[in-house]
């Protein structure tokens, strides 16, 4: 296509992206911010031979439309449809899967170095990373290594000053200073003598700018000190700048190059919204009004935030930490109430955890509010900086269990397994929003070591909420319903499905005992061993992978000889597979953790005949 046609294509692509997301919901703002950049990159580089790696990949919808998936965009983030992120199994144009931040430079450098040592079919490697993702330490590890290797690598810094929440810290201020008050292209190139990397039409302007800079002390950028040629800032929405810069870099770059493109998140539709249209439900294209289903119960996230605010009003030592997710974790509300006691550390979960460890060591009561899937990024810090020192960091683990449209990359499947095996830890799971309120109160008052409580995404069960939580006895569960023959021991928010399964079983003349474990560590030994003693069978239910709650219960029962006495035991967990995006109910159906599945498991363990056959 000619440059004029590419400019026209960008306009059509923006409209197509808005139309597609209006029908499915999803991450709109990031994609709108990179429409021109996406068109320019695909026009200049030879994808998929040239490997284009999108960091996080919230911004990949325009890329998907251009790479053979336009006809399937109405399936975005739905069961058996397109993923909301780049995915290797979906298209050869997605050379590397993403969804967590700060990984693109490392992956692109891997492609680039593989090319250098003879990997077949690998051309250029281009990483597109946002300024928000650049707050993650892994990005600097990759920049440092790339500068050391000197391998030809192209990094595009998509600088929109707006990730999920506004980027925080010194790096955001530094990037702003790089282009504040300076003409685009000419100033930075002239300042460092990088005129040769600019397209010929811009070189004369750069020379004029250089004359203006005579006698001024102008140092190199951080990126240049790390071994990169720095080009920019350039206007990321101006095709007349993007295309010649990318073409020149492709033709002339010999080592690592960083192109600094300044963009607007939500460009052309949502740039004036507070979140720039980061994530949206289905909406009306003409009005922008979102079509959200009415909600009767408060979300777990909101209940957590309100509960923490209530506790902080009485305890000045309570502080809260988020890793670039104040809105998603509810800490925006806490920050409004206690701005001096709320900290957003950027996309830096490792730092967030050790920062909390330092706060705890100083006598404060830090709450690290982090999604389960993102807390995985800080596991070494959890082990060595928190658990090993038995520091009372409070982990509020949001999005526990399956999360729906974001799919496997955001599922909270593993936190029970990776926390409950650590010495000194207390691990809880809320069965409803009232239990969550009690667990916040419990965590505030627990100073003997680290404590974690997990809760799912979305609405609560609709139970009555106490004004303030009551601290729970550590390691003590609760009986929900007394029955006979079989006991169902639930850990977490599947309790509603367990109750429904119990009602179904009652219609068959089976009245199970139902218990809410509350704690995966320490286990309620007395309750569990009592259930094992008084019933023929015991079934555990949890929203986590094997190795978690059920495994700890089995270990206890085995050590205490319960199986020797003939107890029949089953553990219902998430399957040993990554479950793709779908509605939450569809995902739990695929996982076999719905009421019908629980009913079938109980019938099976009891050997009850169903429809003339043994279940």
C-alpha positions in Angstrom: 0.0 0.0 0.0 1.0 3.6 -0.5 1.5 5.8 2.5 -1.7 7.5 1.6 -3.5 4.2 1.6 -1.9 3.2 4.9 -3.2 6.4 6.4 -6.7 5.6 5.2 -6.4 2.0 6.5 -5.5 3.3 10.0 -8.8 5.2 10.1 -10.7 2.2 8.9 -8.9 0.0 11.5 -9.8 2.3 14.3 -13.5 2.2 13.4 -13.4 -1.6 13.0 -11.8 -2.0 16.4 -14.5 0.1 18.0 -17.2 -1.8 16.2 -15.8 -5.2 17.2 -15.3 -4.4 20.9 -18.7 -2.8 21.2 -20.2 -6.2 20.5 -17.9 -8.3 22.8 -16.5 -6.0 25.4 -12.8 -6.1 26.2 -9.7 -4.0 26.3 -10.5 -1.1 24.0 -8.3 1.9 24.9 -4.9 0.2 24.5 -5.7 -0.9 21.0 -7.0 2.5 19.9 -3.8 4.0 21.1 -1.6 1.9 18.7 -3.7 1.8 15.5 -1.3 3.9 13.5 1.7 2.1 15.0 0.2 -1.3 14.2 -0.4 -0.4 10.6 3.1 1.0 10.3 4.8 -2.0 11.9 3.0 -4.4 9.6 3.6 -2.3 6.5 7.4 -1.9 7.2 8.3 -5.3 8.6 7.8 -8.8 7.1 5.6 -10.5 9.8 5.4 -13.3 10.7 9.0 -13.8 9.6 9.9 -10.7 11.5 8.7 -11.4 15.1 6.4 -8.8 16.5 6.0 -9.2 20.3 3.4 -7.1 22.1 3.9 -6.6 25.8 0.9 -7.5 27.9 -1.0 -7.5 24.6 -4.0 -5.6 25.8 -3.3 -3.6 22.6 -3.4 -6.5 20.2 -7.0 -6.2 18.8 -6.0 -4.1 15.7 -3.1 -6.5 15.2 -5.5 -9.4 15.2 -7.8 -7.7 12.7 -4.9 -7.1 10.3 -3.6 -10.7 10.6 -6.4 -12.8 9.3 -8.8 -12.7 12.3 -11.1 -9.9 11.3 -14.0 -12.3 10.6 -13.7 -13.9 14.1 -13.5 -10.7 16.1 -17.1 -11.2 17.3 -15.9 -14.2 19.2 -13.3 -12.2 21.1 -12.9 -13.4 24.7 -15.7 -15.9 24.4 -15.8 -19.7 24.7 -14.0 -21.3 21.7 -13.3 -17.8 20.3 -10.3 -15.5 20.0 -8.2 -14.9 23.0 -8.1 -11.3 24.3 -4.3 -11.6 24.2 -1.7 -12.8 21.8 -1.6 -16.6 21.7 0.9 -18.8 19.8 -1.6 -21.5 19.0 -4.0 -19.0 17.5 -1.9 -17.5 14.7 1.7 -17.6 13.3 1.5 -13.8 13.6 1.5 -14.2 17.4 5.0 -15.5 17.9 4.9 -15.1 21.7 1.9 -15.3 24.1 1.4 -12.5 26.6 -0.9 -11.1 29.3 1.5 -10.3 32.1 3.6 -7.2 31.8 7.3 -6.5 31.1 8.1 -9.7 29.2 8.3 -8.5 25.5 11.9 -7.3 25.4 13.2 -10.5 26.9 11.2 -12.6 24.5 12.2 -10.4 21.5 15.8 -10.6 22.5 15.5 -14.4 22.5 14.2 -14.3 18.9 17.0 -11.9 17.9 19.8 -14.0 19.5 18.3 -17.2 18.0 18.6 -15.5 14.6 22.2 -14.6 15.2 23.1 -18.2 16.0 21.4 -19.5 12.9 17.7 -20.2 13.7 15.9 -20.7 10.5 13.1 -18.4 9.4 13.7 -15.7 12.0 14.0 -12.2 10.8 13.9 -9.0 12.8 12.6 -9.0 16.4 10.4 -6.1 17.5 9.1 -5.6 21.0 6.3 -3.1 21.7 6.2 -2.1 25.3 4.2 0.5 27.1 5.5 3.0 29.6 3.4 1.3 32.3 5.1 -2.1 31.6 8.4 -0.3 31.7 8.0 0.1 35.5 8.5 -3.7 35.8 12.1 -4.7 36.7 12.2 -7.5 34.1 12.2 -4.9 31.3 15.4 -3.4 32.6 17.0 -6.8 33.0 16.3 -7.4 29.3 17.5 -3.9 28.3 20.7 -4.5 30.2 21.3 -7.8 28.5 20.4 -6.5 25.1 22.9 -3.7 25.4 25.5 -6.1 26.5 25.0 -8.5 23.6 24.8 -5.6 21.0 22.4 -7.8 18.9 20.2 -6.0 16.4 16.9 -5.6 18.2 14.1 -3.1 17.8 12.2 -1.9 20.9 9.2 0.5 20.4 8.3 2.3 23.6 4.6 3.0 23.4 4.4 6.0 25.8 0.8 7.0 26.5 1.3 8.0 30.2 -1.7 5.7 30.9 -1.5 2.0 31.7 -4.4 0.5 33.7 -3.8 3.2 36.2 -1.5 6.2 35.5 2.2 5.0 35.7 3.9 5.9 38.9 7.4 6.6 40.0 10.6 8.2 38.7 10.5 6.4 35.3 7.2 8.1 34.3 8.6 11.5 35.2 11.8 10.7 33.3 10.0 9.8 30.1 7.9 13.0 30.4 11.1 15.1 30.7 12.5 13.4 27.5 9.9 15.2 25.4 8.6 18.0 27.5 9.0 21.3 25.6 11.2 19.8 22.8 10.3 19.4 19.1 9.7 15.8 18.3 12.4 13.9 16.4 14.9 16.7 16.0 15.8 17.6 19.6 16.7 14.1 20.8 18.5 13.1 17.7 20.5 16.2 17.7 21.2 16.1 21.4 23.0 12.7 21.1 24.2 13.0 17.5 21.9 10.2 16.3 21.0 12.2 13.2 22.1 9.3 11.0 19.3 7.1 12.2 16.6 9.6 11.2 15.0 9.4 7.8 16.6 11.9 5.3 13.7 14.3 5.3 14.2 14.8 9.1 18.0 15.0 9.1 18.1 18.7 8.0 15.8 19.7 10.8 17.9 17.8 13.2 21.0 19.6 12.0 19.3 22.9 12.6 18.3 21.8 16.1 21.9 20.8 16.7 23.1 24.3 16.0 20.7 25.6 18.6 22.1 23.2 21.1 25.7 24.4 20.8 27.2 25.2 24.2 24.5 23.3 26.1 25.4 20.3 28.2 23.1 17.5 26.9 23.7 14.0 28.2 22.6 10.7 26.8 19.3 9.0 27.8 19.2 6.1 30.1 18.5 3.9 27.1 21.7 5.1 25.4 23.7 4.4 28.5 22.3 0.9 28.4 23.7 0.4 24.9 20.6 1.4 22.8 20.4 3.9 20.0 17.6 6.2 21.0 15.3 7.7 18.4 12.5 10.0 19.4 10.2 11.0 20.8 8.0 10.7 17.7 4.3 11.2 17.4 2.8 7.7 17.5 -0.3 8.8 15.6 1.5 10.6 12.8 2.0 8.2 9.9 4.3 10.7 8.2 6.7 10.3 11.1 6.2 6.7 11.9 6.7 5.2 8.5 10.0 6.9 7.6 11.5 6.3 11.1 10.6 2.6 11.0 11.9 2.2 7.4 15.2 3.8 8.2 15.7 1.8 11.4 14.9 -1.4 9.5 17.4 -0.5 6.8 20.2 0.9 8.9 20.1 -0.4 12.5 23.0 -2.6 13.4 22.5 -3.0 17.2 19.7 -2.5 19.7 17.5 0.5 18.9 14.7 2.1 21.0 12.0 4.1 19.2 10.1 6.4 21.6 6.6 6.8 20.3 4.2 9.1 22.2 0.5 8.0 21.9 -2.9 8.6 23.4 -4.7 5.6 25.0 -8.2 5.4 23.6 -7.4 7.7 20.7 -10.4 8.6 18.6 -13.0 7.4 20.9 -12.2 7.1 24.6 -9.1 9.4 25.2 -11.2 11.7 27.4 -12.5 9.0 29.8 -10.7 8.7 33.1 -9.4 5.2 32.3 -9.1 5.9 28.5 -11.4 3.0 27.8 -9.0 0.5 29.3 -11.6 -2.3 29.7 -15.2 -2.1 28.7 -18.4 -4.1 28.7 -20.4 -4.2 25.5 -21.4 -0.7 24.5 -23.4 1.5 22.1 -21.0 2.9 19.4 -22.9 6.1 19.0 -23.3 7.0 22.7 -20.5 5.0 24.3 -22.9 3.8 27.0 -22.0 0.4 28.4 -24.5 -2.5 28.6 -23.7 -3.9 32.0 -26.0 -6.4 33.7 -27.7 -5.1 36.8 -26.0 -6.2 40.1 -27.8 -6.9 43.4 -24.9 -7.9 45.5 -21.7 -6.0 46.0 -18.5 -7.3 44.4 -16.0 -9.1 46.6 -13.4 -6.5 45.7 -15.6 -3.7 47.0 -16.4 -5.6 50.2 -12.7 -6.1 50.7 -12.0 -2.4 50.2 -14.8 -1.2 52.5 -13.8 -3.7 55.2 -10.2 -2.6 55.1 -11.2 1.1 55.3 -13.3 0.2 58.3 -10.4 -1.5 60.0 -8.0 1.3 59.1 -10.2 3.9 60.8 -9.5 2.1 64.1 -5.9 1.0 63.5 -3.4 3.6 62.2 -0.9 0.9 61.5 -2.9 -0.6 58.6 -1.4 0.3 55.2 -2.2 -1.0 51.7 0.0 -1.7 48.7 -1.1 -2.3 45.1 1.0 -3.1 42.0 -0.5 -0.8 39.4 -4.1 -2.0 40.1 -5.7 0.5 42.5 -9.1 0.3 40.8 -9.1 -3.5 40.2 -8.2 -4.2 43.8 -10.4 -1.6 45.4 -7.5 0.3 46.8 -8.5 3.4 44.9 -11.2 3.7 47.6 -8.7 3.1 50.4 -6.4 5.6 48.8 -9.1 8.3 48.9 -9.7 7.6 52.6 -6.0 7.3 53.6 -3.8 8.7 50.9 -0.7 8.7 53.0 -1.2 5.0 53.8 -1.8 3.7 50.3 1.0 2.9 47.9 0.9 2.1 44.2 4.4 0.7 43.3 3.7 0.2 39.6 3.9 -3.1 37.7 6.4 -4.5 40.2 4.9 -7.3 42.2 8.3 -8.5 43.4 9.1 -5.1 44.9 5.6 -4.8 46.3 6.0 -8.0 48.4 9.4 -7.1 49.7 8.3 -3.5 50.3 5.5 -4.9 52.4 8.0 -7.1 54.2 10.0 -4.0 55.2 6.8 -2.2 56.3 5.9 -5.3 58.4 9.4 -5.5 59.9 9.0 -1.8 61.0 5.8 -2.7 62.9 3.1 -1.7 60.4 0.3 -3.9 59.1 0.7 -4.0 55.3 -2.0 -5.5 53.1 -0.6 -6.5 49.7 -3.7 -6.5 47.4 -2.7 -8.4 44.3 -4.5 -10.6 41.9 -3.7 -14.3 42.3 -2.2 -14.6 38.8 0.1 -11.6 39.4 1.2 -12.7 42.8 2.9 -15.6 41.1 5.5 -13.2 39.8 6.7 -12.6 43.3 7.0 -16.1 44.6 10.7 -15.9 45.6 10.0 -12.8 47.6 7.1 -14.5 49.3 9.3 -17.4 50.3 12.5 -15.6 51.3 11.5 -12.1 52.3 8.2 -12.9 54.0 7.8 -16.5 55.0 11.4 -17.3 56.0 11.4 -14.3 58.3 7.8 -14.9 59.5 6.9 -11.3 58.8 3.2 -10.5 59.2 2.4 -9.4 55.6 -1.3 -9.6 54.8 -2.0 -10.9 51.3 -5.4 -10.0 49.9 -5.6 -12.3 46.9 -8.2 -11.1 44.4 -9.4 -12.9 41.3 -8.9 -16.3 43.0 -10.3 -19.2 40.9 -11.5 -18.9 37.3 -12.1 -15.4 36.0 -14.0 -15.7 32.7 -13.1 -13.7 29.6 -9.5 -13.1 30.4 -8.9 -16.8 30.3 -6.0 -18.9 31.5 -3.5 -16.1 31.8 -5.5 -14.5 34.5 -7.0 -17.5 36.3 -6.2 -17.7 40.0 -5.5 -21.4 40.0 -2.3 -22.0 41.9 -2.1 -19.7 45.0 -3.4 -22.2 47.5 -0.9 -24.8 46.3 2.1 -22.4 46.3 1.3 -20.7 49.6 0.0 -23.5 51.8 3.2 -25.5 51.5 5.2 -22.6 53.1 6.1 -22.7 56.8 4.7 -19.9 58.9 1.8 -19.1 56.5 -1.9 -18.9 57.3 -4.0 -19.4 54.2 -7.8 -18.7 54.2 -10.5 -18.6 51.5 -13.8 -16.7 51.7 -17.0 -18.7 51.0 -19.0 -15.4 50.7 -18.7 -11.7 51.2 -19.5 -11.8 54.9 -16.7 -14.4 55.4 -14.4 -12.0 53.5 -15.2 -9.2 55.9 -14.4 -11.5 58.9 -11.1 -12.5 57.2 -10.0 -8.9 56.8 -10.6 -8.4 60.5 -8.7 -11.6 61.2 -5.7 -10.5 59.1 -5.5 -7.1 60.8 -5.1 -8.8 64.2 -2.7 -11.6 63.1 0.8 -10.6 63.9 2.4 -14.0 64.3 3.4 -14.3 60.6 2.2 -14.0 57.1 -1.5 -14.5 56.4 -3.4 -14.7 53.1 -7.0 -14.7 52.2 -8.4 -15.4 48.7 -11.7 -14.3 47.1 -13.1 -14.5 43.6 -13.9 -12.0 40.9 -17.4 -10.6 40.6 -20.5 -10.4 42.8 -20.8 -11.8 46.2 -23.4 -14.4 47.2 -25.9 -11.8 48.3 -25.6 -12.6 52.0 -26.2 -10.1 54.8 -23.1 -8.2 55.7 -22.1 -7.4 59.2 -21.1 -3.7 59.8 -17.6 -4.9 60.8 -15.9 -8.2 60.7 -15.3 -10.5 63.6 -11.9 -12.1 63.9 -11.9 -15.8 63.2 -10.1 -18.3 65.4 -7.0 -19.4 63.4 -7.5 -22.8 61.9 -11.1 -23.2 62.8 -13.8 -24.1 60.2 -17.5 -24.2 60.5 -20.3 -26.7 60.1 -22.9 -25.4 57.7 -25.3 -28.4 57.6 -25.3 -31.6 59.6 -26.1 -34.9 57.8 -25.0 -38.5 57.5 -23.1 -41.0 55.4 -21.1 -38.4 53.4 -19.5 -35.1 54.3 -18.7 -32.3 51.8 -15.9 -30.1 52.9 -15.7 -26.9 50.9 -12.8 -24.4 50.8 -13.7 -21.1 49.2 -16.5 -19.7 47.0 -17.8 -23.0 45.7 -19.9 -23.3 48.9 -22.9 -22.0 47.0 -22.6 -24.8 44.5 -22.1 -27.3 47.4 -25.4 -26.1 49.0 -27.2 -26.6 45.7 -25.7 -30.0 45.3 -26.8 -30.9 48.9 -30.4 -29.9 48.0 -30.3 -32.1 44.9 -29.0 -35.0 47.0 -31.7 -34.5 49.5 -34.3 -35.2 46.8 -32.6 -38.6 46.4 -32.8 -39.3 50.1 -29.1 -38.4 50.8 -28.5 -35.7 53.4 -24.8 -34.8 53.4 -23.0 -33.0 56.1 -21.7 -29.7 54.7 -18.7 -27.8 56.2 -16.8 -24.6 55.3 -13.1 -25.2 56.0 -12.1 -21.5 55.9 -8.5 -22.5 56.4 -6.2 -24.5 54.2 -3.4 -23.8 56.6 -3.6 -24.6 59.4 -6.3 -27.2 58.9 -9.1 -27.6 61.4 -7.8 -31.0 62.5 -10.6 -31.6 65.0 -13.4 -30.9 62.5 -11.8 -32.9 59.6 -11.0 -35.9 61.7 -14.5 -35.8 63.2 -16.0 -35.7 59.7 -13.8 -38.7 58.7 -14.8 -40.6 61.8 -18.5 -40.0 61.6 -19.1 -40.6 57.8 -18.5 -43.2 55.2 -17.1 -40.8 52.7 -15.5 -37.3 52.6 -15.4 -35.1 49.5 -13.4 -31.8 49.4 -14.1 -29.0 46.9 -11.8 -26.1 46.0 -11.2 -23.6 43.2 -7.6 -24.4 42.8 -5.1 -26.8 41.3 -4.1 -30.2 42.7 -1.6 -29.8 45.5 -3.7 -27.4 47.4 -6.4 -27.8 50.1 -7.5 -31.3 49.2 -3.9 -32.5 49.1 -3.3 -31.2 52.6 -6.5 -32.9 53.8 -5.5 -36.2 52.3 -2.1 -35.9 54.0 -3.8 -35.4 57.3 -6.2 -38.3 56.9 -3.4 -40.6 55.8 -1.2 -39.6 58.7 -4.1 -40.2 61.1 -5.0 -43.6 59.7 -8.4 -42.6 58.4 -8.0 -44.5 55.2 -7.0 -47.6 57.1 -10.5 -47.6 58.7 -12.2 -47.6 55.4 -12.9 -43.9 54.7 -13.7 -43.2 51.1 -12.1 -39.9 50.0 -12.4 -37.8 46.9 -10.9 -34.4 46.1 -12.5 -32.1 43.5 -10.0 -29.6 42.1 -9.4 -27.7 38.9 -8.3 -30.0 36.1 -4.6 -30.4 35.2 -5.0 -28.1 32.2 -5.2 -24.4 31.3 -8.9 -23.5 30.7 -9.4 -21.1 27.8 -11.6 -18.0 28.0 -15.4 -18.3 28.4 -18.0 -17.1 30.8 -17.2 -18.0 34.5 -20.1 -20.5 34.7 -18.9 -22.1 31.4 -15.4 -22.4 32.8 -16.5 -24.0 36.0 -18.6 -26.4 33.9 -15.5 -27.3 31.9 -13.6 -27.7 35.2 -16.3 -30.0 36.6 -17.0 -27.9 39.7 -20.6 -27.1 39.3 -23.5 -28.4 41.6 -24.3 -31.2 39.2 -20.7 -32.3 39.2 -20.6 -32.3 43.0 -23.8 -34.3 43.2 -22.4 -36.8 40.7 -19.2 -37.1 42.7 -21.1 -37.8 46.0 -23.3 -40.4 44.3 -20.2 -42.0 42.8 -18.3 -42.3 46.1 -21.3 -43.7 47.8 -21.9 -46.2 44.9 -25.5 -45.1 44.4 -27.1 -46.4 41.2 -28.3 -43.8 38.8 -30.6 -44.6 35.8 -30.0 -48.3 36.3 -26.2 -48.0 36.5 -23.8 -47.5 39.3 -22.7 -43.9 39.4 
